[in-house]
Amino acid sequence: MIVHVVLFRLKPQLADATREGLAQALSRATRDIPTIRHARIGARLTVGRPYEQLMTTDYSFAAIFEFDDREGLQAYLDHGAHDELAQRFYAAIEQALTYDFEMWETDEGIERIRSAV
């Protein structure tokens, strides 16, 4: 499985129309791009743990999209609905990080960590 992880912070005083445009583009992408197997959007939660103090940037939101494979991720990235989403996203955000990860079941992931050079 491949996950596309986006951490982001919206611009302060974001215009309602820009916010709504982003929300609609997210909705359209998750509805219209068939290779997205699962999508979740969430807000940052803090629980008072020391690791929270290590974060140099506060990302208020996360979007996580799951794909079966690299081809599914690539189809998402090449889809017209993603183009619109990217355009709306960059107009609305103050800062973001985007990463793609190949994921494994726990035991396989642990073994890959052990064998990493």
Biopython code that builds the backbone (N, CA, C, O; Angstrom):
import numpy as np
from Bio.PDB.StructureBuilder import StructureBuilder

atoms = [
    (1, "MET", "N", (0.845, -1.170, 0.000)),
    (1, "MET", "CA", (0.000, 0.000, 0.000)),
    (1, "MET", "C", (0.893, 1.236, 0.000)),
    (1, "MET", "O", (1.978, 1.240, 0.581)),
    (2, "ILE", "N", (0.412, 2.282, -0.663)),
    (2, "ILE", "CA", (1.086, 3.579, -0.690)),
    (2, "ILE", "C", (0.181, 4.579, 0.018)),
    (2, "ILE", "O", (-1.030, 4.598, -0.203)),
    (3, "VAL", "N", (0.778, 5.411, 0.872)),
    (3, "VAL", "CA", (0.018, 6.505, 1.474)),
    (3, "VAL", "C", (0.640, 7.832, 1.058)),
    (3, "VAL", "O", (1.860, 7.996, 1.025)),
    (4, "HIS", "N", (-0.228, 8.749, 0.750)),
    (4, "HIS", "CA", (0.134, 10.122, 0.385)),
    (4, "HIS", "C", (-0.283, 10.951, 1.593)),
    (4, "HIS", "O", (-1.474, 11.076, 1.878)),
    (5, "VAL", "N", (0.689, 11.518, 2.305)),
    (5, "VAL", "CA", (0.440, 12.228, 3.559)),
    (5, "VAL", "C", (0.730, 13.714, 3.353)),
    (5, "VAL", "O", (1.823, 14.091, 2.930)),
    (6, "VAL", "N", (-0.255, 14.544, 3.655)),
    (6, "VAL", "CA", (-0.097, 15.986, 3.518)),
    (6, "VAL", "C", (-0.426, 16.627, 4.863)),
    (6, "VAL", "O", (-1.540, 16.502, 5.370)),
    (7, "LEU", "N", (0.555, 17.309, 5.426)),
    (7, "LEU", "CA", (0.350, 18.099, 6.640)),
    (7, "LEU", "C", (0.287, 19.554, 6.202)),
    (7, "LEU", "O", (1.118, 19.993, 5.407)),
    (8, "PHE", "N", (-0.681, 20.307, 6.702)),
    (8, "PHE", "CA", (-0.791, 21.683, 6.219)),
    (8, "PHE", "C", (-1.437, 22.617, 7.232)),
    (8, "PHE", "O", (-2.158, 22.210, 8.143)),
    (9, "ARG", "N", (-1.135, 23.890, 7.020)),
    (9, "ARG", "CA", (-1.721, 24.968, 7.806)),
    (9, "ARG", "C", (-2.328, 25.950, 6.812)),
    (9, "ARG", "O", (-1.661, 26.392, 5.876)),
    (10, "LEU", "N", (-3.591, 26.284, 7.020)),
    (10, "LEU", "CA", (-4.273, 27.242, 6.151)),
    (10, "LEU", "C", (-3.775, 28.662, 6.430)),
    (10, "LEU", "O", (-3.292, 28.963, 7.521)),
    (11, "LYS", "N", (-3.903, 29.510, 5.436)),
    (11, "LYS", "CA", (-3.541, 30.918, 5.609)),
    (11, "LYS", "C", (-4.448, 31.562, 6.647)),
    (11, "LYS", "O", (-5.640, 31.261, 6.702)),
    (12, "PRO", "N", (-3.892, 32.449, 7.472)),
    (12, "PRO", "CA", (-4.761, 33.183, 8.395)),
    (12, "PRO", "C", (-5.700, 34.097, 7.594)),
    (12, "PRO", "O", (-5.349, 34.557, 6.507)),
    (13, "GLN", "N", (-6.848, 34.346, 8.119)),
    (13, "GLN", "CA", (-7.842, 35.194, 7.462)),
    (13, "GLN", "C", (-8.152, 34.720, 6.036)),
    (13, "GLN", "O", (-8.328, 35.527, 5.124)),
    (14, "LEU", "N", (-8.212, 33.411, 5.869)),
    (14, "LEU", "CA", (-8.529, 32.833, 4.569)),
    (14, "LEU", "C", (-9.956, 33.219, 4.177)),
    (14, "LEU", "O", (-10.884, 33.060, 4.971)),
    (15, "ALA", "N", (-10.128, 33.718, 2.971)),
    (15, "ALA", "CA", (-11.453, 34.116, 2.501)),
    (15, "ALA", "C", (-12.372, 32.902, 2.458)),
    (15, "ALA", "O", (-11.946, 31.798, 2.120)),
    (16, "ASP", "N", (-13.623, 33.116, 2.800)),
    (16, "ASP", "CA", (-14.599, 32.025, 2.808)),
    (16, "ASP", "C", (-14.687, 31.337, 1.446)),
    (16, "ASP", "O", (-14.810, 30.115, 1.377)),
    (17, "ALA", "N", (-14.624, 32.109, 0.370)),
    (17, "ALA", "CA", (-14.729, 31.521, -0.970)),
    (17, "ALA", "C", (-13.535, 30.622, -1.271)),
    (17, "ALA", "O", (-13.684, 29.584, -1.916)),
    (18, "THR", "N", (-12.369, 31.010, -0.812)),
    (18, "THR", "CA", (-11.165, 30.195, -1.019)),
    (18, "THR", "C", (-11.244, 28.913, -0.204)),
    (18, "THR", "O", (-10.896, 27.838, -0.690)),
    (19, "ARG", "N", (-11.702, 29.030, 1.036)),
    (19, "ARG", "CA", (-11.883, 27.860, 1.908)),
    (19, "ARG", "C", (-12.905, 26.900, 1.301)),
    (19, "ARG", "O", (-12.681, 25.689, 1.273)),
    (20, "GLU", "N", (-14.000, 27.425, 0.828)),
    (20, "GLU", "CA", (-15.042, 26.594, 0.224)),
    (20, "GLU", "C", (-14.543, 25.949, -1.072)),
    (20, "GLU", "O", (-14.864, 24.795, -1.353)),
    (21, "GLY", "N", (-13.770, 26.681, -1.850)),
    (21, "GLY", "CA", (-13.202, 26.118, -3.074)),
    (21, "GLY", "C", (-12.289, 24.944, -2.781)),
    (21, "GLY", "O", (-12.307, 23.946, -3.503)),
    (22, "LEU", "N", (-11.486, 25.053, -1.723)),
    (22, "LEU", "CA", (-10.620, 23.942, -1.311)),
    (22, "LEU", "C", (-11.454, 22.755, -0.862)),
    (22, "LEU", "O", (-11.175, 21.620, -1.249)),
    (23, "ALA", "N", (-12.470, 23.002, -0.056)),
    (23, "ALA", "CA", (-13.332, 21.921, 0.427)),
    (23, "ALA", "C", (-14.018, 21.207, -0.737)),
    (23, "ALA", "O", (-14.101, 19.979, -0.745)),
    (24, "GLN", "N", (-14.503, 21.953, -1.704)),
    (24, "GLN", "CA", (-15.159, 21.344, -2.855)),
    (24, "GLN", "C", (-14.176, 20.540, -3.705)),
    (24, "GLN", "O", (-14.514, 19.464, -4.198)),
    (25, "ALA", "N", (-12.949, 21.066, -3.877)),
    (25, "ALA", "CA", (-11.938, 20.348, -4.656)),
    (25, "ALA", "C", (-11.529, 19.048, -3.961)),
    (25, "ALA", "O", (-11.316, 18.036, -4.628)),
    (26, "LEU", "N", (-11.419, 19.065, -2.635)),
    (26, "LEU", "CA", (-11.131, 17.836, -1.884)),
    (26, "LEU", "C", (-12.254, 16.825, -2.054)),
    (26, "LEU", "O", (-12.008, 15.639, -2.276)),
    (27, "SER", "N", (-13.474, 17.300, -1.947)),
    (27, "SER", "CA", (-14.626, 16.421, -2.103)),
    (27, "SER", "C", (-14.660, 15.806, -3.495)),
    (27, "SER", "O", (-14.884, 14.605, -3.643)),
    (28, "ARG", "N", (-14.438, 16.624, -4.509)),
    (28, "ARG", "CA", (-14.450, 16.142, -5.892)),
    (28, "ARG", "C", (-13.341, 15.122, -6.127)),
    (28, "ARG", "O", (-13.575, 14.082, -6.744)),
    (29, "ALA", "N", (-12.143, 15.410, -5.643)),
    (29, "ALA", "CA", (-11.022, 14.490, -5.848)),
    (29, "ALA", "C", (-11.297, 13.145, -5.200)),
    (29, "ALA", "O", (-11.080, 12.102, -5.818)),
    (30, "THR", "N", (-11.774, 13.157, -3.957)),
    (30, "THR", "CA", (-12.016, 11.881, -3.272)),
    (30, "THR", "C", (-13.180, 11.116, -3.884)),
    (30, "THR", "O", (-13.248, 9.893, -3.763)),
    (31, "ARG", "N", (-14.080, 11.808, -4.528)),
    (31, "ARG", "CA", (-15.217, 11.161, -5.181)),
    (31, "ARG", "C", (-14.871, 10.683, -6.588)),
    (31, "ARG", "O", (-15.309, 9.607, -6.997)),
    (32, "ASP", "N", (-14.092, 11.464, -7.332)),
    (32, "ASP", "CA", (-13.910, 11.219, -8.764)),
    (32, "ASP", "C", (-12.642, 10.468, -9.147)),
    (32, "ASP", "O", (-12.543, 9.979, -10.272)),
    (33, "ILE", "N", (-11.677, 10.363, -8.250)),
    (33, "ILE", "CA", (-10.429, 9.679, -8.602)),
    (33, "ILE", "C", (-10.532, 8.238, -8.110)),
    (33, "ILE", "O", (-10.466, 7.990, -6.906)),
    (34, "PRO", "N", (-10.693, 7.290, -9.024)),
    (34, "PRO", "CA", (-10.994, 5.916, -8.621)),
    (34, "PRO", "C", (-9.859, 5.171, -7.930)),
    (34, "PRO", "O", (-10.110, 4.168, -7.262)),
    (35, "THR", "N", (-8.632, 5.627, -8.069)),
    (35, "THR", "CA", (-7.524, 4.888, -7.450)),
    (35, "THR", "C", (-7.345, 5.211, -5.969)),
    (35, "THR", "O", (-6.564, 4.546, -5.289)),
    (36, "ILE", "N", (-8.049, 6.214, -5.460)),
    (36, "ILE", "CA", (-8.003, 6.488, -4.018)),
    (36, "ILE", "C", (-8.809, 5.395, -3.329)),
    (36, "ILE", "O", (-10.019, 5.290, -3.529)),
    (37, "ARG", "N", (-8.138, 4.583, -2.518)),
    (37, "ARG", "CA", (-8.819, 3.494, -1.808)),
    (37, "ARG", "C", (-9.462, 3.976, -0.519)),
    (37, "ARG", "O", (-10.512, 3.484, -0.107)),
    (38, "HIS", "N", (-8.814, 4.947, 0.108)),
    (38, "HIS", "CA", (-9.350, 5.488, 1.354)),
    (38, "HIS", "C", (-8.760, 6.878, 1.535)),
    (38, "HIS", "O", (-7.591, 7.108, 1.223)),
    (39, "ALA", "N", (-9.562, 7.797, 2.036)),
    (39, "ALA", "CA", (-9.089, 9.156, 2.302)),
    (39, "ALA", "C", (-9.588, 9.596, 3.666)),
    (39, "ALA", "O", (-10.729, 9.337, 4.048)),
    (40, "ARG", "N", (-8.713, 10.260, 4.380)),
    (40, "ARG", "CA", (-9.080, 10.821, 5.687)),
    (40, "ARG", "C", (-8.512, 12.226, 5.782)),
    (40, "ARG", "O", (-7.399, 12.495, 5.331)),
    (41, "ILE", "N", (-9.289, 13.110, 6.371)),
    (41, "ILE", "CA", (-8.864, 14.480, 6.633)),
    (41, "ILE", "C", (-9.044, 14.684, 8.133)),
    (41, "ILE", "O", (-10.086, 14.330, 8.684)),
    (42, "GLY", "N", (-8.041, 15.251, 8.798)),
    (42, "GLY", "CA", (-8.161, 15.432, 10.235)),
    (42, "GLY", "C", (-7.483, 16.699, 10.720)),
    (42, "GLY", "O", (-6.696, 17.322, 10.008)),
    (43, "ALA", "N", (-7.809, 17.061, 11.950)),
    (43, "ALA", "CA", (-7.228, 18.231, 12.614)),
    (43, "ALA", "C", (-6.264, 17.763, 13.697)),
    (43, "ALA", "O", (-6.469, 16.724, 14.324)),
    (44, "ARG", "N", (-5.216, 18.544, 13.905)),
    (44, "ARG", "CA", (-4.202, 18.190, 14.896)),
    (44, "ARG", "C", (-4.807, 18.139, 16.297)),
    (44, "ARG", "O", (-5.625, 18.975, 16.681)),
    (45, "LEU", "N", (-4.382, 17.153, 17.021)),
    (45, "LEU", "CA", (-4.789, 16.946, 18.403)),
    (45, "LEU", "C", (-3.540, 17.022, 19.267)),
    (45, "LEU", "O", (-2.537, 16.380, 18.958)),
    (46, "THR", "N", (-3.584, 17.781, 20.321)),
    (46, "THR", "CA", (-2.468, 17.811, 21.262)),
    (46, "THR", "C", (-2.951, 17.242, 22.590)),
    (46, "THR", "O", (-4.085, 17.468, 23.012)),
    (47, "VAL", "N", (-2.052, 16.493, 23.238)),
    (47, "VAL", "CA", (-2.420, 15.825, 24.485)),
    (47, "VAL", "C", (-1.438, 16.137, 25.616)),
    (47, "VAL", "O", (-1.490, 15.512, 26.675)),
    (48, "GLY", "N", (-0.536, 17.110, 25.388)),
    (48, "GLY", "CA", (0.365, 17.537, 26.441)),
    (48, "GLY", "C", (1.603, 16.674, 26.623)),
    (48, "GLY", "O", (2.184, 16.658, 27.708)),
    (49, "ARG", "N", (2.017, 15.963, 25.593)),
    (49, "ARG", "CA", (3.204, 15.106, 25.693)),
    (49, "ARG", "C", (4.457, 15.869, 25.251)),
    (49, "ARG", "O", (4.372, 16.796, 24.445)),
    (50, "PRO", "N", (5.615, 15.476, 25.781)),
    (50, "PRO", "CA", (6.860, 16.192, 25.448)),
    (50, "PRO", "C", (7.172, 16.244, 23.944)),
    (50, "PRO", "O", (7.736, 17.233, 23.477)),
    (51, "TYR", "N", (6.820, 15.215, 23.186)),
    (51, "TYR", "CA", (7.144, 15.230, 21.754)),
    (51, "TYR", "C", (6.469, 16.394, 21.028)),
    (51, "TYR", "O", (6.960, 16.850, 19.995)),
    (52, "GLU", "N", (5.345, 16.877, 21.566)),
    (52, "GLU", "CA", (4.661, 17.988, 20.918)),
    (52, "GLU", "C", (5.514, 19.258, 20.935)),
    (52, "GLU", "O", (5.405, 20.099, 20.043)),
    (53, "GLN", "N", (6.357, 19.386, 21.951)),
    (53, "GLN", "CA", (7.230, 20.552, 22.049)),
    (53, "GLN", "C", (8.364, 20.515, 21.032)),
    (53, "GLN", "O", (8.984, 21.544, 20.764)),
    (54, "LEU", "N", (8.644, 19.343, 20.463)),
    (54, "LEU", "CA", (9.713, 19.201, 19.482)),
    (54, "LEU", "C", (9.302, 19.664, 18.087)),
    (54, "LEU", "O", (10.158, 19.865, 17.225)),
    (55, "MET", "N", (8.016, 19.833, 17.860)),
    (55, "MET", "CA", (7.542, 20.227, 16.538)),
    (55, "MET", "C", (7.888, 21.693, 16.290)),
    (55, "MET", "O", (7.483, 22.573, 17.050)),
    (56, "THR", "N", (8.635, 21.947, 15.224)),
    (56, "THR", "CA", (9.042, 23.318, 14.917)),
    (56, "THR", "C", (7.974, 24.068, 14.131)),
    (56, "THR", "O", (7.992, 25.298, 14.079)),
    (57, "THR", "N", (7.051, 23.343, 13.524)),
    (57, "THR", "CA", (5.963, 23.956, 12.763)),
    (57, "THR", "C", (4.653, 23.307, 13.190)),
    (57, "THR", "O", (4.565, 22.087, 13.327)),
    (58, "ASP", "N", (3.649, 24.131, 13.397)),
    (58, "ASP", "CA", (2.334, 23.620, 13.773)),
    (58, "ASP", "C", (1.487, 23.451, 12.520)),
    (58, "ASP", "O", (1.027, 24.431, 11.935)),
    (59, "TYR", "N", (1.285, 22.210, 12.115)),
    (59, "TYR", "CA", (0.396, 21.909, 10.996)),
    (59, "TYR", "C", (-0.959, 21.569, 11.582)),
    (59, "TYR", "O", (-1.089, 20.602, 12.332)),
    (60, "SER", "N", (-1.957, 22.346, 11.251)),
    (60, "SER", "CA", (-3.285, 22.212, 11.850)),
    (60, "SER", "C", (-4.076, 21.042, 11.303)),
    (60, "SER", "O", (-4.941, 20.497, 11.989)),
    (61, "PHE", "N", (-3.782, 20.649, 10.055)),
    (61, "PHE", "CA", (-4.564, 19.612, 9.389)),
    (61, "PHE", "C", (-3.657, 18.567, 8.752)),
    (61, "PHE", "O", (-2.486, 18.811, 8.461)),
    (62, "ALA", "N", (-4.248, 17.393, 8.546)),
    (62, "ALA", "CA", (-3.582, 16.324, 7.802)),
    (62, "ALA", "C", (-4.592, 15.735, 6.834)),
    (62, "ALA", "O", (-5.776, 15.605, 7.141)),
    (63, "ALA", "N", (-4.091, 15.379, 5.650)),
    (63, "ALA", "CA", (-4.878, 14.627, 4.671)),
    (63, "ALA", "C", (-4.070, 13.383, 4.342)),
    (63, "ALA", "O", (-2.887, 13.471, 4.013)),
    (64, "ILE", "N", (-4.710, 12.224, 4.431)),
    (64, "ILE", "CA", (-4.027, 10.958, 4.149)),
    (64, "ILE", "C", (-4.849, 10.200, 3.124)),
    (64, "ILE", "O", (-6.024, 9.900, 3.334)),
    (65, "PHE", "N", (-4.196, 9.899, 2.003)),
    (65, "PHE", "CA", (-4.837, 9.165, 0.916)),
    (65, "PHE", "C", (-4.122, 7.837, 0.744)),
    (65, "PHE", "O", (-2.892, 7.794, 0.714)),
    (66, "GLU", "N", (-4.876, 6.758, 0.631)),
    (66, "GLU", "CA", (-4.302, 5.419, 0.467)),
    (66, "GLU", "C", (-4.533, 4.924, -0.956)),
    (66, "GLU", "O", (-5.587, 5.147, -1.552)),
    (67, "PHE", "N", (-3.505, 4.241, -1.485)),
    (67, "PHE", "CA", (-3.544, 3.673, -2.833)),
    (67, "PHE", "C", (-3.033, 2.243, -2.777)),
    (67, "PHE", "O", (-2.243, 1.890, -1.901)),
    (68, "ASP", "N", (-3.484, 1.429, -3.710)),
    (68, "ASP", "CA", (-3.019, 0.040, -3.762)),
    (68, "ASP", "C", (-1.544, -0.056, -4.095)),
    (68, "ASP", "O", (-0.841, -0.927, -3.583)),
    (69, "ASP", "N", (-1.068, 0.849, -4.964)),
    (69, "ASP", "CA", (0.300, 0.733, -5.476)),
    (69, "ASP", "C", (0.754, 2.069, -6.051)),
    (69, "ASP", "O", (0.008, 3.048, -6.053)),
    (70, "ARG", "N", (2.001, 2.090, -6.540)),
    (70, "ARG", "CA", (2.562, 3.311, -7.132)),
    (70, "ARG", "C", (1.753, 3.789, -8.328)),
    (70, "ARG", "O", (1.579, 4.991, -8.528)),
    (71, "GLU", "N", (1.264, 2.851, -9.118)),
    (71, "GLU", "CA", (0.476, 3.218, -10.290)),
    (71, "GLU", "C", (-0.792, 3.962, -9.881)),
    (71, "GLU", "O", (-1.208, 4.908, -10.550)),
    (72, "GLY", "N", (-1.403, 3.530, -8.778)),
    (72, "GLY", "CA", (-2.594, 4.216, -8.277)),
    (72, "GLY", "C", (-2.277, 5.629, -7.819)),
    (72, "GLY", "O", (-3.041, 6.559, -8.079)),
    (73, "LEU", "N", (-1.145, 5.792, -7.135)),
    (73, "LEU", "CA", (-0.705, 7.132, -6.725)),
    (73, "LEU", "C", (-0.465, 7.993, -7.957)),
    (73, "LEU", "O", (-0.900, 9.143, -8.007)),
    (74, "GLN", "N", (0.223, 7.444, -8.949)),
    (74, "GLN", "CA", (0.526, 8.213, -10.152)),
    (74, "GLN", "C", (-0.745, 8.615, -10.889)),
    (74, "GLN", "O", (-0.842, 9.734, -11.392)),
    (75, "ALA", "N", (-1.719, 7.709, -10.957)),
    (75, "ALA", "CA", (-2.992, 8.030, -11.602)),
    (75, "ALA", "C", (-3.690, 9.171, -10.867)),
    (75, "ALA", "O", (-4.283, 10.043, -11.504)),
    (76, "TYR", "N", (-3.628, 9.178, -9.546)),
    (76, "TYR", "CA", (-4.179, 10.268, -8.732)),
    (76, "TYR", "C", (-3.479, 11.579, -9.062)),
    (76, "TYR", "O", (-4.131, 12.598, -9.292)),
    (77, "LEU", "N", (-2.149, 11.552, -9.084)),
    (77, "LEU", "CA", (-1.377, 12.768, -9.336)),
    (77, "LEU", "C", (-1.618, 13.329, -10.732)),
    (77, "LEU", "O", (-1.536, 14.540, -10.937)),
    (78, "ASP", "N", (-1.916, 12.450, -11.700)),
    (78, "ASP", "CA", (-2.129, 12.860, -13.084)),
    (78, "ASP", "C", (-3.583, 13.214, -13.404)),
    (78, "ASP", "O", (-3.869, 13.717, -14.490)),
    (79, "HIS", "N", (-4.487, 12.960, -12.484)),
    (79, "HIS", "CA", (-5.921, 13.162, -12.717)),
    (79, "HIS", "C", (-6.267, 14.664, -12.707)),
    (79, "HIS", "O", (-5.693, 15.436, -11.939)),
    (80, "GLY", "N", (-7.198, 15.053, -13.555)),
    (80, "GLY", "CA", (-7.629, 16.444, -13.619)),
    (80, "GLY", "C", (-8.179, 16.969, -12.303)),
    (80, "GLY", "O", (-7.979, 18.139, -11.974)),
    (81, "ALA", "N", (-8.871, 16.123, -11.544)),
    (81, "ALA", "CA", (-9.405, 16.556, -10.245)),
    (81, "ALA", "C", (-8.275, 16.862, -9.274)),
    (81, "ALA", "O", (-8.422, 17.724, -8.408)),
    (82, "HIS", "N", (-7.142, 16.161, -9.408)),
    (82, "HIS", "CA", (-5.989, 16.474, -8.566)),
    (82, "HIS", "C", (-5.374, 17.807, -8.980)),
    (82, "HIS", "O", (-4.932, 18.581, -8.130)),
    (83, "ASP", "N", (-5.345, 18.075, -10.276)),
    (83, "ASP", "CA", (-4.817, 19.366, -10.742)),
    (83, "ASP", "C", (-5.596, 20.517, -10.122)),
    (83, "ASP", "O", (-5.012, 21.491, -9.648)),
    (84, "GLU", "N", (-6.921, 20.397, -10.130)),
    (84, "GLU", "CA", (-7.748, 21.437, -9.516)),
    (84, "GLU", "C", (-7.500, 21.511, -8.013)),
    (84, "GLU", "O", (-7.392, 22.600, -7.450)),
    (85, "LEU", "N", (-7.411, 20.354, -7.367)),
    (85, "LEU", "CA", (-7.146, 20.319, -5.931)),
    (85, "LEU", "C", (-5.823, 21.005, -5.617)),
    (85, "LEU", "O", (-5.752, 21.813, -4.690)),
    (86, "ALA", "N", (-4.788, 20.700, -6.364)),
    (86, "ALA", "CA", (-3.474, 21.304, -6.114)),
    (86, "ALA", "C", (-3.544, 22.823, -6.265)),
    (86, "ALA", "O", (-2.965, 23.556, -5.462)),
    (87, "GLN", "N", (-4.236, 23.284, -7.270)),
    (87, "GLN", "CA", (-4.365, 24.721, -7.501)),
    (87, "GLN", "C", (-5.078, 25.393, -6.321)),
    (87, "GLN", "O", (-4.633, 26.428, -5.824)),
    (88, "ARG", "N", (-6.175, 24.800, -5.884)),
    (88, "ARG", "CA", (-6.927, 25.355, -4.743)),
    (88, "ARG", "C", (-6.115, 25.248, -3.447)),
    (88, "ARG", "O", (-6.124, 26.153, -2.612)),
    (89, "PHE", "N", (-5.422, 24.128, -3.304)),
    (89, "PHE", "CA", (-4.636, 23.884, -2.098)),
    (89, "PHE", "C", (-3.558, 24.957, -1.941)),
    (89, "PHE", "O", (-3.446, 25.568, -0.878)),
    (90, "TYR", "N", (-2.769, 25.190, -2.986)),
    (90, "TYR", "CA", (-1.669, 26.151, -2.879)),
    (90, "TYR", "C", (-2.167, 27.581, -2.725)),
    (90, "TYR", "O", (-1.434, 28.433, -2.223)),
    (91, "ALA", "N", (-3.393, 27.862, -3.145)),
    (91, "ALA", "CA", (-3.977, 29.181, -2.923)),
    (91, "ALA", "C", (-4.434, 29.362, -1.474)),
    (91, "ALA", "O", (-4.572, 30.491, -1.002)),
    (92, "ALA", "N", (-4.667, 28.254, -0.769)),
    (92, "ALA", "CA", (-5.261, 28.320, 0.568)),
    (92, "ALA", "C", (-4.283, 28.090, 1.705)),
    (92, "ALA", "O", (-4.582, 28.439, 2.847)),
    (93, "ILE", "N", (-3.126, 27.515, 1.427)),
    (93, "ILE", "CA", (-2.246, 27.112, 2.527)),
    (93, "ILE", "C", (-1.145, 28.132, 2.790)),
    (93, "ILE", "O", (-0.675, 28.835, 1.896)),
    (94, "GLU", "N", (-0.764, 28.174, 4.054)),
    (94, "GLU", "CA", (0.387, 28.990, 4.450)),
    (94, "GLU", "C", (1.662, 28.154, 4.392)),
    (94, "GLU", "O", (2.717, 28.637, 3.982)),
    (95, "GLN", "N", (1.549, 26.895, 4.807)),
    (95, "GLN", "CA", (2.710, 26.007, 4.807)),
    (95, "GLN", "C", (2.223, 24.561, 4.759)),
    (95, "GLN", "O", (1.148, 24.238, 5.264)),
    (96, "ALA", "N", (3.041, 23.687, 4.136)),
    (96, "ALA", "CA", (2.650, 22.278, 4.026)),
    (96, "ALA", "C", (3.874, 21.401, 3.855)),
    (96, "ALA", "O", (4.936, 21.851, 3.424)),
    (97, "LEU", "N", (3.697, 20.143, 4.201)),
    (97, "LEU", "CA", (4.652, 19.068, 3.925)),
    (97, "LEU", "C", (3.878, 17.955, 3.240)),
    (97, "LEU", "O", (2.754, 17.643, 3.634)),
    (98, "THR", "N", (4.470, 17.361, 2.223)),
    (98, "THR", "CA", (3.828, 16.250, 1.521)),
    (98, "THR", "C", (4.839, 15.123, 1.373)),
    (98, "THR", "O", (5.958, 15.332, 0.904)),
    (99, "TYR", "N", (4.429, 13.925, 1.779)),
    (99, "TYR", "CA", (5.281, 12.741, 1.684)),
    (99, "TYR", "C", (4.463, 11.575, 1.136)),
    (99, "TYR", "O", (3.256, 11.482, 1.359)),
    (100, "ASP", "N", (5.147, 10.692, 0.417)),
    (100, "ASP", "CA", (4.560, 9.436, -0.020)),
    (100, "ASP", "C", (5.344, 8.309, 0.641)),
    (100, "ASP", "O", (6.575, 8.326, 0.660)),
    (101, "PHE", "N", (4.624, 7.331, 1.183)),
    (101, "PHE", "CA", (5.257, 6.215, 1.881)),
    (101, "PHE", "C", (4.722, 4.893, 1.355)),
    (101, "PHE", "O", (3.528, 4.750, 1.092)),
    (102, "GLU", "N", (5.620, 3.935, 1.208)),
    (102, "GLU", "CA", (5.207, 2.560, 0.975)),
    (102, "GLU", "C", (5.014, 1.946, 2.351)),
    (102, "GLU", "O", (5.898, 2.041, 3.203)),
    (103, "MET", "N", (3.875, 1.323, 2.572)),
    (103, "MET", "CA", (3.541, 0.777, 3.887)),
    (103, "MET", "C", (3.502, -0.745, 3.839)),
    (103, "MET", "O", (3.166, -1.341, 2.815)),
    (104, "TRP", "N", (3.854, -1.365, 4.967)),
    (104, "TRP", "CA", (3.820, -2.819, 5.092)),
    (104, "TRP", "C", (3.094, -3.176, 6.375)),
    (104, "TRP", "O", (2.894, -2.335, 7.250)),
    (105, "GLU", "N", (2.707, -4.426, 6.471)),
    (105, "GLU", "CA", (2.178, -4.919, 7.737)),
    (105, "GLU", "C", (3.296, -4.809, 8.773)),
    (105, "GLU", "O", (4.473, -4.749, 8.417)),
    (106, "THR", "N", (2.934, -4.782, 10.036)),
    (106, "THR", "CA", (3.880, -4.481, 11.105)),
    (106, "THR", "C", (5.136, -5.341, 11.063)),
    (106, "THR", "O", (6.244, -4.804, 11.081)),
    (107, "ASP", "N", (4.991, -6.666, 11.006)),
    (107, "ASP", "CA", (6.170, -7.535, 11.044)),
    (107, "ASP", "C", (7.111, -7.262, 9.883)),
    (107, "ASP", "O", (8.326, -7.206, 10.075)),
    (108, "GLU", "N", (6.568, -7.091, 8.674)),
    (108, "GLU", "CA", (7.425, -6.814, 7.528)),
    (108, "GLU", "C", (8.104, -5.456, 7.679)),
    (108, "GLU", "O", (9.286, -5.321, 7.362)),
    (109, "GLY", "N", (7.381, -4.457, 8.155)),
    (109, "GLY", "CA", (7.966, -3.137, 8.375)),
    (109, "GLY", "C", (9.097, -3.169, 9.378)),
    (109, "GLY", "O", (10.124, -2.518, 9.184)),
    (110, "ILE", "N", (8.917, -3.921, 10.450)),
    (110, "ILE", "CA", (9.972, -4.046, 11.462)),
    (110, "ILE", "C", (11.192, -4.720, 10.872)),
    (110, "ILE", "O", (12.318, -4.306, 11.146)),
    (111, "GLU", "N", (10.993, -5.749, 10.068)),
    (111, "GLU", "CA", (12.123, -6.428, 9.430)),
    (111, "GLU", "C", (12.846, -5.491, 8.463)),
    (111, "GLU", "O", (14.072, -5.533, 8.360)),
    (112, "ARG", "N", (12.115, -4.668, 7.772)),
    (112, "ARG", "CA", (12.748, -3.704, 6.854)),
    (112, "ARG", "C", (13.546, -2.672, 7.629)),
    (112, "ARG", "O", (14.606, -2.247, 7.171)),
    (113, "ILE", "N", (13.066, -2.262, 8.786)),
    (113, "ILE", "CA", (13.848, -1.365, 9.640)),
    (113, "ILE", "C", (15.133, -2.051, 10.084)),
    (113, "ILE", "O", (16.205, -1.446, 10.055)),
    (114, "ARG", "N", (15.027, -3.309, 10.492)),
    (114, "ARG", "CA", (16.198, -4.058, 10.935)),
    (114, "ARG", "C", (17.247, -4.178, 9.836)),
    (114, "ARG", "O", (18.445, -4.108, 10.107)),
    (115, "SER", "N", (16.801, -4.358, 8.605)),
    (115, "SER", "CA", (17.745, -4.599, 7.515)),
    (115, "SER", "C", (18.167, -3.324, 6.797)),
    (115, "SER", "O", (18.978, -3.386, 5.873)),
    (116, "ALA", "N", (17.634, -2.160, 7.199)),
    (116, "ALA", "CA", (18.007, -0.903, 6.556)),
    (116, "ALA", "C", (19.478, -0.585, 6.832)),
    (116, "ALA", "O", (19.988, -0.782, 7.935)),
    (117, "VAL", "N", (20.123, -0.098, 5.807)),
    (117, "VAL", "CA", (21.556, 0.254, 5.944)),
    (117, "VAL", "C", (21.693, 1.750, 6.049)),
    (117, "VAL", "O", (22.807, 2.260, 6.170)),
]
sb = StructureBuilder()
sb.init_structure("model")
sb.init_model(0)
sb.init_chain("A")
sb.init_seg("    ")
for serial, (resi, resn, name, xyz) in enumerate(atoms, 1):
    if name == "N":
        sb.init_residue(resn, " ", resi, " ")
    sb.init_atom(name, np.array(xyz, "f"), 0.0, 1.0, " ", f" {name:<3s}", serial, name[0])
structure = sb.get_structure()
